[in-house]
Amino acid sequence: MTARLMNFGMVGLGRMGANMARRLAHKQIKIALMNRTFSVTQDLAAETGHSACEDYAVFVKAIEAPRVIWLMLPAGEATATALKALLPLLSPGDLIVDGGNAHYKDDIQHAAYCAEFAIEFADAGVSGGIWGLENGYCIMFGGAKSAAERLRPYLQALAPTPTTGWLHTGPIGSGHYVKMIHNGIEYGMMQAFAEGFAMMQDKSEFSLDLAAIAELWRHGSVVRSWLLDLSADFLAEDQSLDSIQPFVSDSGEGRWTALASVEQGIPTPVMTLALAMRFASQGKNDYAAKILAKMRQGFGGHAIKDSKEK
């Protein structure tokens, strides 16, 4: 580990965290790194020139106060455990940023916990996926104005440009709330594209070239988007998708969006049904479909398909 002190450290070097660290390195910003598996930390440090730290004590000592500690950890227990380990080691006035996919209500609790140690807290919703390293990240963060000013140089480096792709959305919790809604919208957009392409693929008498149609829509169409760009790319390679299992995972944020819409009394049929379709793809509609088949047989004598039939 280098002896030179710095003000910024990142905990959690999964796909998103590691690429964010790489982007900061590309912008000539050196930081301290920590991950549960030290070999991962060492490899990334060797690649980027960042400082590899094997535990929280070493990590905190490597960062000069006032520190900015950015957590890129799974929501829930992993983040809570990191806070418990870090807070006693930090100095009053240090800043912790939760950049994982946390629930906005947890942010308020975590901020209160940090305040007991005179540590500032901010929440950051980060979008960009695996392409964020190259294209920059869209960052929505909540917290005090003082936290916003301290984060500015790092946000400018992580975002697509210094003036676009990042926003101080408001008080603590607002960043993850906005990111939660962002993901709900994402679910709806993805579902609409999937249904549309499925209809065209099924219209066999037209022999539609889905890759050509996707490419067409990318230029001048009102539905052009990054999701369409991605669809055009993979359809150009394979339109049948025969090797793909029809299973779509769902993140916590999609569920949180649906629950929040009920709490707020705001109708969100598109986002909520898109989430339900993901449940269906996971086989969670299979038993209900069997019940439907048996009811239909019961009242109308309709045939049912045996599970051994193809």
Secondary structure, 3 states (H helix, E strand, C coil): CCCCCEEEEEECCCHHHHHHHHHHHHCCCCCEEECCCHHHHHHHHHHHCCEECCCHHHHHHCEEEEEEEEECCCCCHHHHHHHHHHHHHCCCCCEEEECCCCCHHHHHHHHHHHHCCCCEEEEEEEECHHHHHHHCCEEEEECCHHHHHHHHHHHHHHCCECCECEEEEECCCHHHHHHHHHHHHHHHHHHHHHHHHHHHHHCHHHCCCHHHHHHHHCCCCCCCCHHHHHHHHHHHHCCCCCCCCCCCCCCHHHHHHHHHHHHHCCCCHHHHHHHHHHHHHHHHCHHHHHHHHHHHHHHHCCCCCCCCCC
